[in-house]
Amino acid sequence: MTKADIVNEIAKSTGVEKATVLNVVEAMMETIKSSLVKEENVYLRGFGSFVVKKRAQKTARNISKNTTIIIPEHNIPSFKPAKSFMIEVKK
């Protein structure tokens, strides 16, 4: 399902114009992204949590040059579904 499909489904089920729904969906995604950039987790009860995870520094190999490189510590976004969401998907 794409963002356009989500907008169409919401517009159909609520009776709100597609343009308005698109603005709301994009604003929600932008708010979630900006919160994660500020290292703030986002909790949506009954759906799941968008959290920032820290990856530790590690040593890796560049096989083509046969050298060792250091990958610095960095943050990555992650999604953890709610328990009720997981139960519905497993059915």
Beta strands, then each sheet from edge to edge (+ up, - down):
strand 1: 42-44
strand 2: 48-55
strand 3: 58-62
strand 4: 67-71
strand 5: 74-81
sheet 1: 1+ 2- 5+
sheet 2: 3+ 4-
end
